[in-house]
Amino acid sequence: MRYIPLIAINLLVLLAACSGSNNTSRQETTSQAVPFTQNTTLVKDSFETGKVLPNITCKATPAESFALYVPTSYSTTSAALPVIIFFDPHGDGNIPVEKYAQLAEKSNYILIGSNSSKNGMPFQQSLAAANNLLTDAMQRLSIDARQITFCGFSGGAKVAMLAAAENDKVSRVVYCGAVQPWQSLNHPLSLLGFAGLRDMNYSDLVSFQLSETVAQLPHYMIEWSGKHEWPDAKTFAYAMLPNWANIPAGELIKIDEQKLAVLNKEQTQKQELITAFNTQDINWWKQKIDSLNANKKINLVNERLLGFISLACYSMGNQSLQQNNLPAAKKVFTIYKLADPGNKDCEAMWQKYNQMGGN
């Protein structure tokens, strides 16, 4: 059985990833890892080691900035260190740098998180910010040019993948929560993906592993228990292995006929949900969402489908407001509230709907 992702769903996820996020992702921007404390010493450009620095200005492009962690082993006279450059969907580079600082200390990695690339920006602007950041980092820090990794989550994963494809200084890409297939590659890359079992994009992540795009590349994918969020530090530790071929086989996703059947069914259900926005009334949606909620604790597909409905509502709701189509917006936001109660984006959209004359 061959797994073929549905084009309409991929387009929807792309629109949502580029334009905004659900409540889960927004919660991620406010969460803080336990601060990592260490005796600090000054290094080149007066950066401190052993401490997360949340806002460093790029020299050549002062409007852009980044978060930085340099391990205490670093010095201007020691061997150059590998680097991971992160792209967060909300432009908060401090989130992944804080989250993985202790791993970086143990593994002797430099961590850099872009504060400039974020959802809603034109991709070309994000790609320029990524290249500016790498140039700035290589000029100001002793970085091993053979070990440069771009890493992103959700919309940031798409930026990381596109920017890495264009910049031959990058040798490795880590993507979490979303994918961005390439039309072509002009230099070799190694890929590592993290697919959360509760992530609404799980089926799209797994399908990418089967695509022709990555068939000829070193590619590894780890399945973990999380939702649509940056992986926990224990899971992400595999990203800092010198050779991803050494990831234990038991940690990698195994795609068999049974898993393919489940994923195919899930993609079919997503397509049916997209169609239902135009064909089904609110009573149908209430029954459908109640049914998904009833079994979501024992059936992760149901939880992912609820997340997918939330994501679809965000994208379609924005589009309806932009087109001043208030009846369509009202229906979408009603479904949004049923599927994802308490979602702050949904509440904000309702307020905008009312301000535009809805009731």
N, C-alpha and C positions, 0 to 999 in steps of 0.2 A: 504494500500500500504506500503510495507516495503522498507526502503532505505538501499541499500547495496553499500558501497564504492568500487570503482574499484581498484584492486590490483596494476595495472600498474601505475595508477596515484599516489597512495600512495608511491610507490617506487620512482617515479620521484621526488616527493616533498621531500622525505627523502634525496635523493642524493643532491638535490639543497640546502636544508637547512643545510646539513653537510659540503658542499663545498664552499658555497659563498652566495651572496645575490644580489638582484636587486638594481637599482639606488635609489629607495625609501628608502630601508633600509640603504644604505650608507649615504644618506642625514641625516638620523636619528643620525648617529654617530657624525656628525659635529654640530648638533643643540644643543643649550644650553638653559636650563630653566633659568628663571629669578633668579639670585642668592638670596638665603634666608639669610638675615642678622639678627643677634640677639646678645645680650650681651652674651659673652662666659665665661665659667669657666672650669677649668681643672678637669678631672676625671681620673679614673684608667688608668695606662700606659700613662699618659699625653695626652690622647685624649681630644679634646675640644668638648664641647656641643654647640648646636645651629649653627654648621658650617659644611659644607660638606668638608671632608678630602679626596682628590681624590686618594691618593696612600700610603696605609699603608702596610708595608711588613709583611708577615706571619713569626712568630718567628721560627717555626720548619722547614719551607720550604721557605727560603729567596728568592728563584727565583719566588715565587708567591706573589701576592699583591691584595689589595681590596680597594674600596672606602667605606667611612663610614659616616653615619650621626647619632649622638646621640642627642636626644631632651634635652632641657634645664631642664626638670623635673628630669633627671637622676642624681643619686648620688650613691656612693658605699654603702650608708646606707639605701637607699630607696628600695622599692619593686622592684624585678626583672621585666624587661620589655619584651614584645614580640618582635620578630625580623622577618624581611623578608630578605632573602638572594637572590640576583638577579643574573641572568645569561644572559648577553647580547651576541648576536651572533658574535659581533666583539671584544669581550673581553674588552669592555669599561664599567666597572661597574659604572663609574661616571654618565653615561646618566640616568639610572633610579633613582639613588640616588638623583641627582639634581632635577629631574622631580617631585619626590614625597616627597621632604624634608619638605615642608610646611604641607602636610598631616600628616607626621610622627610627626611633632611638635604638631599638634592639637590632634593626637590620641595616643601620647606617645609610639611610635614605634621606635626601633632601625632599621636602614637600612644599609645593607651591599651589595656591588656590586662586584662580582668577576672580576678582571682584567686578570685572567689567563685562564679561560675556553672560547673557541671561536670556531667558525665554522672552519672546516678543520682539527681539532685535532681528533685523535682516541677517541671514546666515553670513553674507559676505562681511558684514561688520564684526560678527563674532569671530570669523576666521582671521580677520586682520588683527583683532585683539589677541588671539591665540599666538599668532606669529610674533607680534610685538612683545608678548610676555616671554616667549622662549628666547628671543634675541636679548632682551634685558637680563634675563637670568644667566645666560651663558657669558655675558660680559661682566657680571658682578659676582658670580659664584664659580667655584671650581667644580664643574659638572663633567662627569664622564660622558663624552659625546657618543659612546657606544651604547649607553643605557638610558635613553630618554623615553619616558612613557607618558602618553596622554590618557587621561581617565575622565569619564563623565557619567553623570546620572541623569536619566530622563532626557529632557531636551539638551542637557549638557553632554550626554552620551553621543548624540547626533553631531554636536560641535566637535567633540574629541575625535570622532571617526573621520569626519570630513577634513578637519585640519590636519590630522595625521596623514591622510592620503595625499595631501598637497605638499607636505613638508618632509623632505627626505632625511632630515636630521632625526626624525622620530622613528624608533624601531619597534615600539610595542604600544598596543592600545588595550585599555580596560574599559568595558562598557557595562552599565548597570541600568536596568529598568527600561531601556529602549535601544533600538538599533537604527542605523542609517546605511542601507546598502549602497555600494559604490558602483558607478558606471565602469570605472577602470582604476587601476593602480599603476603608478610608475616606479614604485620601489617596494621591496619586500616588507611585510609587517607580520608580527606575531599578535594573536588576538586572545583575550581572555574575557569571557562574559560571566556575569552573575545574574541568575534568574530566580527571583523570589517566588516561592510556591503560592503566595497570596497576592502577587502582583498581577494587575489586570492585563499587563502586556506579556505575561508569561508565555503564551502560545506563540506570539510574534518573535520573542527572543529565541525560543527553541527552534522555530522554523528557519531562522537565519543560519543556524548551524548546518542545515541541510541544503542551503542555497549554493548555487554555482559560484557565487562571489567568493566564498571562503574555501571552496573545495581544494584549492592548491596551496592554501596557507596553513601554517601551524595555528591551530585553533582549539581552544579548550573552553568548556563551559561548566560552571559549578552551580548546582541547584542548592538553594538554601531556604530556610523557613520563613523568610521575611515577606513584607508587602512592598508597596511602591516607595522605596526609600533607599538611602545609601546602605550597603551591607554592614553588618556589625563588624567590629574589629577582628574577632576571631575568624570570621569567614574571609575578610579582606586580606588577612595575613598571607594567603597564597599568592596575591599579586606581587609581593615583594620577594618571592623566590627568584634566585638568579636565572633559573631555567624552569619554565612552566611545564616542561616534559616530566619534571620530577613531582608534579602534583599527584598524590595517591589516586589510583584508578577508582577507588571507592568513592571519591569526592566528585567525580565527573558524571555528568548526565549520561545515562544509557538510554538510547532511543530504540525501542523495539516496536513490534507491530501493535501491541496493546496500547503503548503510549501514543503512537501515531493515531490510533482510532479515537482515543480520548481527545486529542488535540484537534483532529478533523471535526469531531462533533462540536467542540467548543467554538471553533471558527464559524461553523454553520449557525450555531445559536447566536453568535454576535451579529451575523448578517440578518438573521430573523429579527433581532432587536432593532437594528437600524431601520428595517422596513416597517416595523410596528410603530415607529414615531409618526408615520404618515397614515397608517391604516387602522390603528387601535385607539380606543378612547381611554379616558382616565380610569374608569372602572376596571378595564382589562389590565392596565398597568399596575393598579393597586393589587389585584389578585396575583399578577406575575411577581411583583416584588415581595409580597408576603410569602409566596412559595419559595423564592430564593432565600429569603431570610430564615425560613423554618429549618433549612438543612445546611446552612453555610458553615456551621461548626464542624460538621463531619464530611462535608463535600466542598473542597477548596475551589472547585470549578464555580460553584454558586457564588462564593465570595469574590472571585475574579470577575464574574459577570456583573455583580453589583457595582464593582469598581469601574467596569467598562461603561455601564449605564451612566454613572456619575461623570466620567470623562466625556462621553458623548453629549450629555446635557450641557456641560461647560462649553464645548465647541459650538454646538447648535444654538445655544442660548446667546452666545456672543454674536454669532452671525445674524440671528433674528433681530437683536437690538440694533446692530449696524444697519440693517435693512429697514428699520422702523416697523417691523412686522410684529406688532404687539400681541395679536391673538396667538401666533405661533410661539412667541416668547412665553406667554402665560402657560401654555400647555407644557412646554419643555421645563420650565421652572417648577411647575407642580410635580412633574415626574422626578426632577432633581431632588426636591425636598423629600419625596417618598423614599428614594433610593439611598440618599446620603444625608439624613437629618443632622442638623447642626453644622453643615458645611458652610464655612464663612464666605466662600466665593458665591455660593448660592444666595446667601442672605444679601450680599452686596448687589447681586444682579437683580433681586427683587426690588431693592431700593431704587436702582436705576430705572427699572421698569415703571415703578410708581411715579418717579420724577418725570418720565416721558409721557405720562398721562394714562397709564394703565390703572386697573382697579381690580 
